[in-house]
């Protein structure tokens, strides 16, 4: 239901990944792999199997990253799933950024973790990096999502571009599909995240 310019991210533990990946690519969507990373309240808040953690060390984290990358094909990069603690530890996230960059992939921060320090570290490893500006569906209500999309438009008008992230809730998909078509008519260009990675 979404325009092909919208990037999709797939969790590597998902079901029927190859089928969904093929269908998404056939419709023109850019793909990312959603990699689970340690939040601050881990393990009380556990992102799931193969989570990259600060304590695990480089070898184990790279093994989990490679496992995640091996579950899907035809992607342009990775995006964090949670990860507030992991991405702020340069010793932990550095090897991941290096591996991602060496593979010619990008790292997208969905806007919920990291910040200027993560961006600087990505650039130090010569890894294309992009960060989200607005999480559009913190509240799963069409009017709240539309308000966040309006905020996204305002950021784009001020900065030249903006990136929003959201989940595959039915209300999110329906609201974004309607908004995207209207936004194009208002002169906004929607592009995959790789077009904005630096």
C-alpha positions as a Markdown table, in Angstrom:
| # | Residue | x | y | z |
|---|---|---|---|---|
| 1 | Unk | 0.0 | 0.0 | 0.0 |
| 2 | Unk | 3.0 | 2.3 | 0.4 |
| 3 | Unk | 4.7 | 4.2 | -2.4 |
| 4 | Unk | 7.8 | 2.5 | -3.7 |
| 5 | Unk | 10.1 | 5.4 | -2.5 |
| 6 | Unk | 9.5 | 4.4 | 1.1 |
| 7 | Unk | 12.3 | 2.3 | 2.6 |
| 8 | Unk | 11.4 | -0.9 | 4.5 |
| 9 | Unk | 13.3 | -2.5 | 7.3 |
| 10 | Unk | 13.0 | -6.2 | 8.1 |
| 11 | Unk | 13.7 | -7.8 | 11.4 |
| 12 | Unk | 16.0 | -10.9 | 10.7 |
| 13 | Unk | 13.9 | -13.0 | 13.1 |
| 14 | Unk | 10.7 | -12.4 | 11.1 |
| 15 | Unk | 8.7 | -15.0 | 9.3 |
| 16 | Unk | 8.6 | -15.5 | 5.4 |
| 17 | Unk | 11.4 | -13.0 | 5.1 |
| 18 | Unk | 12.4 | -14.1 | 1.6 |
| 19 | Unk | 8.9 | -13.8 | 0.3 |
| 20 | Unk | 8.4 | -10.3 | 1.9 |
| 21 | Unk | 11.8 | -9.2 | 0.6 |
| 22 | Unk | 11.1 | -10.3 | -2.9 |
| 23 | Unk | 7.7 | -8.7 | -2.9 |
| 24 | Unk | 9.1 | -5.4 | -1.5 |
| 25 | Unk | 11.9 | -5.3 | -4.0 |
| 26 | Unk | 9.6 | -6.1 | -6.9 |
| 27 | Unk | 7.6 | -3.0 | -6.0 |
| 28 | Unk | 10.7 | -0.8 | -5.8 |
| 29 | Unk | 11.2 | -0.5 | -2.1 |
| 30 | Unk | 14.7 | 0.0 | -0.7 |
| 31 | Unk | 15.5 | -2.5 | 2.1 |
| 32 | Unk | 17.3 | -2.3 | 5.4 |
| 33 | Unk | 18.1 | -5.0 | 8.0 |
| 34 | Unk | 16.8 | -4.2 | 11.5 |
| 35 | Unk | 19.6 | -5.2 | 13.9 |
| 36 | Unk | 18.7 | -5.6 | 17.6 |
| 37 | Unk | 21.0 | -3.6 | 19.9 |
| 38 | Unk | 21.3 | -3.3 | 23.6 |
| 39 | Unk | 19.0 | -0.6 | 25.2 |
| 40 | Unk | 19.9 | 1.1 | 28.5 |
| 41 | Unk | 17.5 | -1.2 | 30.5 |
| 42 | Unk | 18.8 | -4.4 | 29.1 |
| 43 | Unk | 18.1 | -7.3 | 29.9 |
| 44 | Unk | 14.8 | -6.1 | 31.5 |
| 45 | Unk | 14.0 | -4.7 | 28.1 |
| 46 | Unk | 15.3 | -7.4 | 25.7 |
| 47 | Unk | 15.3 | -6.8 | 21.9 |
| 48 | Unk | 15.4 | -10.5 | 21.3 |
| 49 | Unk | 17.8 | -13.2 | 20.1 |
| 50 | Unk | 21.2 | -12.2 | 18.6 |
| 51 | Unk | 21.1 | -8.8 | 20.3 |
| 52 | Unk | 24.4 | -6.8 | 20.0 |
| 53 | Unk | 25.5 | -5.9 | 23.5 |
| 54 | Unk | 28.3 | -4.0 | 25.1 |
| 55 | Unk | 29.4 | -6.9 | 27.2 |
| 56 | Unk | 29.4 | -9.5 | 24.4 |
| 57 | Unk | 32.6 | -8.2 | 22.8 |
| 58 | Unk | 33.6 | -7.6 | 19.2 |
| 59 | Unk | 33.7 | -11.2 | 18.0 |
| 60 | Unk | 30.3 | -12.2 | 19.3 |
| 61 | Unk | 28.7 | -8.9 | 18.1 |
| 62 | Unk | 30.1 | -9.3 | 14.6 |
| 63 | Unk | 28.9 | -12.9 | 14.6 |
| 64 | Unk | 25.4 | -11.7 | 15.5 |
| 65 | Unk | 25.6 | -8.9 | 12.9 |
| 66 | Unk | 26.6 | -11.4 | 10.2 |
| 67 | Unk | 23.8 | -13.7 | 11.2 |
| 68 | Unk | 21.3 | -10.9 | 10.8 |
| 69 | Unk | 22.7 | -9.9 | 7.4 |
| 70 | Unk | 22.5 | -13.5 | 6.3 |
| 71 | Unk | 18.8 | -13.7 | 6.8 |
| 72 | Unk | 17.8 | -11.2 | 4.0 |
| 73 | Unk | 19.3 | -10.1 | 0.7 |
| 74 | Unk | 19.1 | -7.0 | -1.5 |
| 75 | Unk | 19.5 | -4.5 | 1.3 |
| 76 | Unk | 21.4 | -1.3 | 1.3 |
| 77 | Unk | 22.2 | -1.1 | 5.0 |
| 78 | Unk | 21.2 | -1.7 | 8.6 |
| 79 | Unk | 19.0 | 0.2 | 11.1 |
| 80 | Unk | 19.2 | -0.1 | 14.8 |
| 81 | Unk | 16.3 | -1.8 | 16.7 |
| 82 | Unk | 16.6 | 0.0 | 20.1 |
| 83 | Unk | 20.3 | 0.2 | 21.0 |
| 84 | Unk | 20.4 | 3.3 | 23.2 |
| 85 | Unk | 23.3 | 1.9 | 25.3 |
| 86 | Unk | 25.1 | -0.1 | 22.5 |
| 87 | Unk | 25.5 | 2.8 | 20.1 |
| 88 | Unk | 26.9 | 5.2 | 22.7 |
| 89 | Unk | 29.8 | 2.8 | 23.5 |
| 90 | Unk | 32.4 | 3.5 | 20.8 |
| 91 | Unk | 34.3 | 0.3 | 21.6 |
| 92 | Unk | 31.2 | -1.8 | 21.0 |
| 93 | Unk | 29.6 | 0.0 | 18.0 |
| 94 | Unk | 32.9 | 0.8 | 16.3 |
| 95 | Unk | 33.6 | -2.7 | 14.9 |
| 96 | Unk | 30.0 | -2.9 | 13.7 |
| 97 | Unk | 30.3 | 0.5 | 11.9 |
| 98 | Unk | 33.6 | -0.7 | 10.4 |
| 99 | Unk | 32.0 | -4.0 | 9.1 |
| 100 | Unk | 29.0 | -2.2 | 7.7 |
| 101 | Unk | 31.2 | 0.3 | 5.9 |
| 102 | Unk | 33.5 | -2.4 | 4.5 |
| 103 | Unk | 30.5 | -4.2 | 3.1 |
| 104 | Unk | 29.5 | -1.0 | 1.2 |
| 105 | Unk | 26.4 | -0.6 | 3.4 |
| 106 | Unk | 24.9 | 2.3 | 5.3 |
| 107 | Unk | 24.0 | 2.6 | 9.0 |
| 108 | Unk | 20.7 | 4.3 | 9.7 |
| 109 | Unk | 20.0 | 5.5 | 13.2 |
| 110 | Unk | 16.2 | 5.4 | 13.4 |
| 111 | Unk | 16.3 | 8.5 | 15.6 |
| 112 | Unk | 15.9 | 6.7 | 18.9 |
| 113 | Unk | 19.6 | 6.0 | 19.8 |
| 114 | Unk | 22.9 | 7.8 | 19.5 |
| 115 | Unk | 23.5 | 11.2 | 18.2 |
| 116 | Unk | 26.4 | 13.4 | 17.1 |
| 117 | Unk | 28.9 | 11.0 | 18.6 |
| 118 | Unk | 27.6 | 8.1 | 16.6 |
| 119 | Unk | 27.6 | 10.2 | 13.4 |
| 120 | Unk | 31.2 | 11.2 | 14.0 |
| 121 | Unk | 32.2 | 7.6 | 14.6 |
| 122 | Unk | 30.5 | 6.4 | 11.4 |
| 123 | Unk | 32.3 | 9.1 | 9.5 |
| 124 | Unk | 35.6 | 8.1 | 11.1 |
| 125 | Unk | 35.0 | 4.6 | 9.7 |
| 126 | Unk | 34.0 | 6.0 | 6.4 |
| 127 | Unk | 30.6 | 4.4 | 6.8 |
| 128 | Unk | 27.6 | 6.1 | 5.1 |
| 129 | Unk | 25.3 | 7.3 | 7.9 |
| 130 | Unk | 21.9 | 8.8 | 8.2 |
| 131 | Unk | 19.7 | 9.5 | 11.2 |
| 132 | Unk | 15.9 | 9.9 | 11.6 |
| 133 | Unk | 14.4 | 13.2 | 12.6 |
| 134 | Unk | 10.9 | 12.1 | 13.7 |
| 135 | Unk | 9.4 | 8.8 | 15.0 |
| 136 | Unk | 6.0 | 9.2 | 13.5 |
| 137 | Unk | 3.9 | 6.7 | 15.4 |
| 138 | Unk | 4.8 | 6.9 | 19.1 |
| 139 | Unk | 1.1 | 7.3 | 19.5 |
| 140 | Unk | -0.9 | 5.0 | 17.2 |
| 141 | Unk | -3.6 | 7.5 | 16.3 |
| 142 | Unk | -4.1 | 8.9 | 12.8 |
| 143 | Unk | -4.3 | 12.5 | 14.0 |
| 144 | Unk | -1.1 | 12.1 | 16.1 |
| 145 | Unk | 0.7 | 10.5 | 13.1 |
| 146 | Unk | -0.5 | 13.2 | 10.8 |
| 147 | Unk | 0.9 | 15.8 | 13.3 |
| 148 | Unk | 4.3 | 14.1 | 13.2 |
| 149 | Unk | 4.2 | 14.0 | 9.4 |
| 150 | Unk | 3.5 | 17.7 | 9.4 |
| 151 | Unk | 6.5 | 18.2 | 11.7 |
| 152 | Unk | 8.6 | 16.1 | 9.2 |
| 153 | Unk | 7.5 | 18.4 | 6.4 |
| 154 | Unk | 8.5 | 21.5 | 8.4 |
| 155 | Unk | 12.0 | 20.0 | 9.1 |
| 156 | Unk | 12.4 | 19.2 | 5.4 |
| 157 | Unk | 11.5 | 22.8 | 4.4 |
| 158 | Unk | 14.0 | 24.2 | 6.9 |
| 159 | Unk | 16.9 | 21.8 | 6.3 |
| 160 | Unk | 16.3 | 20.6 | 2.8 |
| 161 | Unk | 15.4 | 17.0 | 3.8 |
| 162 | Unk | 14.0 | 15.1 | 6.8 |
| 163 | Unk | 13.7 | 11.4 | 7.7 |
| 164 | Unk | 10.8 | 9.8 | 9.5 |
| 165 | Unk | 10.6 | 6.3 | 10.9 |
| 166 | Unk | 7.7 | 4.2 | 12.0 |
| 167 | Unk | 6.5 | 0.7 | 12.6 |
| 168 | Unk | 4.3 | -1.5 | 10.4 |
| 169 | Unk | 1.1 | -0.9 | 12.4 |
| 170 | Unk | -2.0 | -0.9 | 10.2 |
| 171 | Unk | -2.8 | 2.7 | 11.2 |
| 172 | Unk | 0.8 | 3.8 | 10.4 |
| 173 | Unk | 0.7 | 2.2 | 6.9 |
| 174 | Unk | -2.8 | 3.7 | 6.1 |
| 175 | Unk | -1.9 | 7.2 | 7.3 |
| 176 | Unk | 1.5 | 7.3 | 5.6 |
| 177 | Unk | 0.1 | 6.0 | 2.3 |
| 178 | Unk | -2.5 | 8.8 | 2.2 |
| 179 | Unk | 0.0 | 11.4 | 3.4 |
| 180 | Unk | 2.7 | 10.5 | 0.9 |
| 181 | Unk | 0.4 | 10.9 | -2.2 |
| 182 | Unk | -0.7 | 14.3 | -0.9 |
| 183 | Unk | 2.8 | 15.4 | 0.0 |
| 184 | Unk | 4.0 | 14.6 | -3.5 |
| 185 | Unk | 1.3 | 16.9 | -4.9 |
| 186 | Unk | 2.5 | 19.6 | -2.5 |
| 187 | Unk | 6.0 | 19.4 | -4.1 |
| 188 | Unk | 7.8 | 17.1 | -1.6 |
| 189 | Unk | 10.0 | 14.4 | -3.1 |
| 190 | Unk | 10.1 | 11.1 | -1.3 |
| 191 | Unk | 13.4 | 9.1 | -1.6 |
| 192 | Unk | 14.9 | 6.0 | -0.1 |
| 193 | Unk | 17.3 | 6.6 | 2.8 |
| 194 | Unk | 20.4 | 5.7 | 0.8 |
| 195 | Unk | 19.9 | 8.9 | -1.2 |
| 196 | Unk | 20.5 | 10.9 | 2.1 |
| 197 | Unk | 23.3 | 8.9 | 3.6 |
| 198 | Unk | 26.6 | 10.7 | 3.9 |
